[in-house]
Amino acid sequence: MIKRFIVVIACMLLLNTVVLAQEFNGKVTVRYERLQGVDPKLMENLENSLNQLLNNTKWTNDSYKNIEKIEASFLLNLTKKSGSIFSGTLTVQASRPVFNSAYTSPLVNFQDRDLSFKYEQGQVVLFDEQRVAGSDPVAANLTATIAYYINIILGFTYDSFQQGGGTEFFKKAQYIVLNAPEEGKTIVGWKSSEGSNKNRYWLIDQIMNPRFEAFRPYLYAYHRFGMDMMWEKPEESRRVIMDGLESLVTLNQQNPSSVLLQFFFNAKSIEYIGMLKSMTEVERKKYAPKLAALDITNAAKYNDAR
């Protein structure tokens, strides 16, 4: 079912008959300007290896044509180095095509701020889902983190085309968390007890937790009956998206400061603001306060759009 939706949308965008196994048309960029005495060749090798991991690995059982591939980017910004141990942030972005349009709708726009890993010249960059932590946990932490977010992207993408379609990939992300590398204070982000409630553990926990069961049906309706119908029925599509916010309002009241809602609105705030601006004044006054309450980070922008 999910593949049928992807194929239909892809054909509306461009004809391409070359079938490839891999799912991503992505790019990994490694930045290291803040580090001193780092061999540029080492960083180039790391970047090339991560691009091969993303784009040349078969992450699903489906076959993708070129035009069906998922657009994604990973920015690894390295800020500290101690020997062969690197630390920094990982910014992840991904989008999906919108039916009958050249527009792609953002699905993921998130920064993971706690990433440390080992990387040395000649090190092989691979992810083994049967041995997530590998033989060297600190070296494996990078590939485990990349694989985790790849499965999050796949889960959101498949959920956006078919209700519940991303479950397989969310389960894989959860499996990575349960089997994640461990190494004292060097590796963080995988446990419920580490730092705030906005790490990798809590994101997938909330996606899979029955307390948040209203989120995934809304994600599906947002895209299939909202964005994908926007060209044909713009007013009706916007109402589907905006009226559906009520389920998120209830979810937010029961689970304040949710990392899942923050994750969602990080990607969607610009779309919401654009929809508000295209609505009547009465509608803007109705929906802007709900959005401001749900997405406090962008509350001023929603209020400005009223």
N, C-alpha and C positions, 0 to 999 in steps of 0.2 A: 504493500500500500504506500509506504513512505517513498519508495523508489519511483512509483508511478507519478506522484506529485512532483518530485524533483525533475523527472524527465519532461513532464508537461511544461513546467516553468522554464526549464533550460531551452526547450525547443522554441519557445516564444521569444527568447533572447537571441539565439544564434544557432545555426545548424553546424553540427560538428559530429562526424561519425566515428572518430577515432576513440576506441574504448581502451581505457587503462585501468589497472587495478587500484591505484592509489587514490585517496580521497581529497587530498589537499593541494591547493595552489597557494602555498604560503611562503613566507619569508621570515627568517630569523636573523636579527641584526645584533651584533655584539659591540657594545661601546665600552671603552676602557681609558678614556682621556684622563680620568682622575687618578690613574695608577702610575706609579713611577717605576722605570726600569723593566717594563714588560716587553717581551719580544713580540713585535707585531705579527710575525709569522705564526707564533703560537696561537694568537687570537684569531688569525685568519683560518687556521686549521680547525679551531673550535667552532667558528661560525659555519664553515663548510660542512662539518660533521653534523651540526644541529639541523642544518637545512636538509641534509640527506635523511636524517632521522624523521623529520616532519613529513617530507614530500615523497620519500621512497619506501616508507613502511606501509604495509597493508594493515589498516586499523579496523576495518570492518569486513564483513563477508560479501559486501556489494561491490559491483564493478561500476566505475564512474567514467563518463566521457569527459573530455577536457572542459567543456562548458559547464558541466555539473559540479566540478570541483569546488570545494569550500574555500572561500577567501579568508585567510587568517594571517596574522603577523605576531611575532614574538620579539620584544625588545629586551635584551639582557644588558642591563646597565651596571657594570662592575664598579664598585666604589672602594673596596678594600682588598688587600692581598697580604697573606702571611705564608711565605714559602710557596707551596703549590695549592694553598687553600684560597679561594676567591669568594667574595661576598658582594651582594648587590640586590637589585630589584629586577623583577620580571613583569613586564607589561604585556598583557595578552589582549588581542582584538580579533574579532571575527564577525562576519556578516552573512546574510543569506539573500538570494534573489527574490524579488517581488513579482508576482504574476502579471504578465502583460505590461511590463515596464523594464526599463534599463536600470532602475533604482535597486540598490541593495540595502537591506535593512540591518542595522547593527544588532548583533546578538550578545556579544561579549566585549566589554571594555573595562579591564580590571588590572590593578597593579598589586602583585604579590611583593611585599616589602621585606621578606625574611628568607633569603635564599643564599646558602653557602654550599660550596662543593669543591672537590679536588679536581684539578685538571693538569696533566703533565704532557710533555711532548711525546707523541706516539701512542697516547691513550686512545683506546677504542671507545667510541660513543655509541652504545647500544642500549635498548630497553628490552629486558626479558620479563614478561609478565608472570612467568613461573618463579622468578627469583628477583623480585622487585628491589631488594636491598643489595643484590649482587654479592661479590666477594669482598668489596670495599665499600661500605655504606656511604662514606663521604663522597666518593666518586660517583656512586649510583644516585645520589640525591638529586643531581641535576636532571638526569634522564627520567627519574621517577616523577619529578615535578612537571616536566614537559609533558609526559604521558598523561598525568593527571588532568592537566588543562586541555589536552587534546580530547580526552574523553568527555570532559565537561562541555566543550564546544560541540562535539558530536551529539551529546545528549540534548542540548538546547536546539540544535539544528533539526534533529529527527522529531523532537517534540513539537517543533513549529510547523511541521507538515502533517503529523498524525498524532492524535491525542494518545499520550503514553508511549509514543514511538521511541523515546530516548532512554527507556528504562535499562536496556542492556548496557549502555555506555555509562550511565550513572552507577550501575552496579560495579562496573570495572573501575571507575574512579574511587568508589568506596573500598574496593578490594585493595587498591594501591595504598589508600590511607591505613588500612588495617595491617598491611605488610610493609609499611614504609621503612626506609633506613633509619637507624638510631645511632647516635654518636654523641653522648654527653650534651654539652651546650652548643656544639657546632651546628647541629641539625635541629631546626625548629619548624613549627607550622603544621605538624601532623597529629598533634595530640590535643585533646579537649582542655587540658590543664595549662597549655602554653599560651602565655600572653592574654590577649583579648579573645572575644568570641567571634573574631572575624578572620580566622585562619582557614587552611584547607580542610581541616577536620570539620569545622562547623558549617562550611558551605555545603559540602555533600551531605552532611547529617541533616541539614534543613531541607535540602532537595528531596531526600528520601523519607523524611519524618512525616507521619500522618498529621501532625499538628499543622503542617504547611501544605496539605493536600489540595487546597484551593488554588495554589500558585500555578501548577502545570496545566490544568484546563484553561486558565486565563492566558497563559503563554501561547497555547494552541489557538484559542479564539482570536487573540490579538493579531496573529499572523494570517490564519486561514480565512477568517471572516472579517478581519479588519484590513490589514495591509494588502492582502492578495485581491481584495474586492474594491480597493480604493479607487482604481481607475474607472470601474464600471458604476459603482454606487458610493461616491465619496461621503455624502452626508450620513448614510446608513452605516457605513464602515466606521466612521469616526464615533458614532454613537455606540456601536458594539464595543469599541475599545474603551471609551470613556465610561459608559454605564457599568462595564465589567470591573471598573476600579473598586466598586463597592465590596467585592470579595477580598480585595487586597487591604481595604480599610479595616475590615473585620480581622483579617490575619494580622495586620500590624498592631491592632489594639490588644490582641492576645499574645503577640510576640514582638514587643517593642525593640527597636535597634537591631532588627534582623539583618544579618550579613547577606542573606539571599535577596531581600528586597533592595538593599544597597547595590548588590551585584547587578540586578536587573535594571535599576534606574540609572546606573552609571552608563549603560549602553543606550537607554531609551529616552533620556531626558530631552534631547534635541528634537526627537520626533514628537514627543508630547507637546513641547512648546510650539512647534510648527502647526500641529493640529489645533491647538488653542487659538492661535492667531487667525486661523481660517474659519472660526466659528462666530456665531452671533455674540453680542455682548451678554445677553442673558445666559447663554451656554458657558461662556468664559467664566462668569461669576459663579456658576454652579460647579464647574469642574476644577478650576484653578486652586481653590482652598483644599480640595482633596489631594491633589498632586503635591501641594506645598507641605501638607501634613505627612504624606508618604515619603517624600524625597526632600528632607530638610536641607540637604546640601545645596539644592537648586531652588529652594523655596522662593527666594527673591526673584528669580527669573520667571517662575510661574506667576507670581503676583504682578510682575511688570507686564505680562502678556494678557492680563484680565481686560 
